[in-house]
């Protein structure tokens, strides 16, 4: 079981309707040297406890949205908050509240799994017995307890993905943000990652999940949003979106919304 005793709280929140876990209001972001914005007045609200899937073709703006919510990028205009904290003026708090599992593997191959988690835990201010407890918990979630003392360079791609997830969980974030966390992994590792995320969500962790595997998005997510050219073009539960469109599955709906032309 994952305890809540380490989770920071927004003390400004009063009892009653909880603050959204993640909220973006008319966010715009354009990178230097580009002709069009990565995000174009993006508005999005994710409630606490949601398992939210963000879908989009390559370049649609998913990673930019993830980066802003994680405090790694700043919006040009608009506002974004995590549990009521502003991503610009309260970036330090955002990093305490969120765990980021990036698309690229963010591990140190010469170090062991334990040493990697120790390093990332210390970056989050964990020390002593608390750090050790969190490392053991994260290794258990990732199914890597027996490989804790092995160098990451010896790990398979699926094991590295699972350790990447463990690193994002080391400080027990209230909001977990995952950017395509199952790219290139085997079926067994994908199954383990799915089960770990569903368990975390059942215990109260809010999850924002971007991906290209539409079947897994439909399986995992309680709500989904489709983003294209930096704009939110559809949002709701998978059942609502399919019912309103008369499509049989998310792939058909996604192709109708975004088109069939390949984008690189």
N, C-alpha and C positions, 0 to 999 in steps of 0.2 A: 504493500500500500504506500501511496505517496502522501506524506504529511503536508499540512499547510502552514506549519509553524514558522517556516522561513519566508513565506510569501509577503512582500511589502504591500501595504494598503494605502490607498489615497484617503487620507484622514479627512479631506474636505467632503467626501461623499457621505451623504446622510442616508438614513434608512428610507426605504421606499423603492422607487424605480432605480435600478442600478445604472451606473454610467455605461455607455457603450465600451466594449473592449477596444475597438479600433474605429476611428471616425475620420473621414476625409471630406472636406467641404471645398469644392471648386478648386481642386489642386491643379496647378499648371507647372510643367517642368519641361524645359527645352535645353538640350545640350549644345554647347558651343560647336559651330561648324555644321549643324544639321538644319535641314530646311523645314522640318515640321516638329511639333512638340511630341515628347515622349508621353506626357500626360496632358490632356486637354480638358480642363474643368471637371476633373474626376470627382465624383461625389459617391461616398460609400460608407455604410454603417454596418459594423459587425458586432453583434451583441455578445455579452459574456456567456461562455458555454457553447457558442457556435462552433461547428466544424465547417468552415467556409472554404469552398473551392473557387479559385480565381483562374478562369480559362482565357486563353487567347493565343493567336498565332505568334510566331517569332517576331519580336519587335513591336508587339501590341501595347507594351507598357507594364507588363506584370512585374518584371524585376525592378523597374523604377519605383513602382508602388511599394514593393517589399522593402526596398532600400530606404524609402522615406519613413515608413512605419518603424523600421529598425534603428533610425537615427543615423544612418550611413550617408544619406543624401538629404539635401534641403530643398523644399519646394520653392519655385520662383514666386508664386502667389498662391493664395488660399491657405487653409489651416488643416493640420492633421494632429490628432491626439491619440494617446494610448491610455486607457482607463482615466481619462480626464487630463492627463499631462501633455503639454504641448511639445511636439517633437523638435521644435527649434529652441525654445527658451529653457526646456527641461530635459535636454538630451541625456544627461547623466542618469536621471530617473528612468527614462525609457529603456536604457540598457540593462537596468536592474529588473525591470518588469518583463522584458521580452527575451526569448531565446531564438536565435537565428540559425537555421540549418541551410547553408548556401548551396547553390547549384554545383559549384566547384568544391572538391574535397579540400577542407581547411585543416589538414593534419600535418604533423612532422614525422616523416617516415623513419628517421633514425631513432626516434623515441618509442618506448613501449606504449601500449594502450593506456596503462595506468599513468605513465609520465605525461602523456598528452592531456588526459583529463585533469591531472594535478595542475598542469600549467594553466589550462583554461579556467579551472576552479579558482586558482589564486588571482587571476585577472578579475574575477568577480568578487574578490575579497574574502573567499573561504579559506579557513586555516584549521589546522589541528584535527581533532576528532570529527568536527563537522565536515571538513573537506573529505576525510577518509570515508565517512558514511555516504556522502553524496557520490563519490567515485564508485563505491560498491553498488549503490542503487542504480546509477546510470549504466554500469556494465551489465547489471542484471536485466534492465529494460532492453538493452541491445543484444543480449544473449552472448556476451563475450567474457564472462567471468573466467572461464578456463584459459583464455588467451590474454589475460590482463598483463602478464609479464613478457609478452612477445613483442618484438619490434613491429611497427606498423608496416614496414617495408615487406614483411612476409605475408601480409594479409591479402586476401582476394578482394576484388572490387566490391562485392556485396558486404564483406566485413568492414571495409573502409566506410561504406555508406552508413552502416549501422553505428560505427564509432563516431562518425560525423554527427549523427543524431544524438548520441550520448553526450557529446560535447555541448550541444545546444541545450541539453536538459540539466547540465551540471548544477545550476543554481536554482532549480525548480521555478522556472518562469511562469507567470500567470498567463502569458500569451506566447504561444509557440508559432514561429513563422518559418515555413518550409518552402524553399524554391526548388521545385522539381527534385525531390529527395530520392526518387527511385530510378533515376536515369541509369540505364546500363547494368542493372543488377539482375541476378538470377531470381527465378520464381520463389525459391525458398526464402531468400533475404527479403524480397518484396512482401511476402506473406507475413514474415516476422515484423517488419516495419509497420505494416497495416495494423496488425494486432496491437502493437505497442501504442500506436497513435489512438486507436479506438479506446484502449484502456485509459490512457491519459485524459482523453476528452470526457470519458464517463466519470472521471474523478474531478472534473471542473476546469481543466485547462482549455482555454480558447485556442483554436488552431486556425491559422490562415495557410492554405495549401495551394501552391501553384503547380500545374502539371499539364502534360500532353496526353496522358493515358485516360481517355474519357471514361472507360469502364471503371477504373479505380476511383475517379472523382465521383461517379454516380453511386458507387458502393460506399464510399467513406463519408461524403459530405452531406450535412443537413441542409445547407443552402449553398448556392453557387452564383457566381456572376461571370458574365462574358464581357471581356474588354477588347476593344478594337480601335486602332489609331488613337489610343490614349483616352477613349471614352467608354463609359459603361453602357452597353447596348442591351443587356438583358440581365435580370436578377430575380431569384426566387428559389423555392425548393426544386429539386429535380422533377418531382411529380407535377408541380404547378407549371413549370416551363414546358414539359412534354405534353401535358393536357391542353394547354393553351395553344400549342403549335400543331397538335395532331401528329407529331412524329413519334416513331417507335422507340428511339433511343437518342442519347445526347449527341452521338456522332452526326446523325442526320440533321439535328437542330443546329449544331455548331457549324456545319457546312452551309446551311441555309443562311445563317447570320453573318458569317465571315467570308463566304465564297469558296470556290474550289481551286482557285488559282494558287499555285505554289509561291510562297514568299520567302526570300532568303535574307 
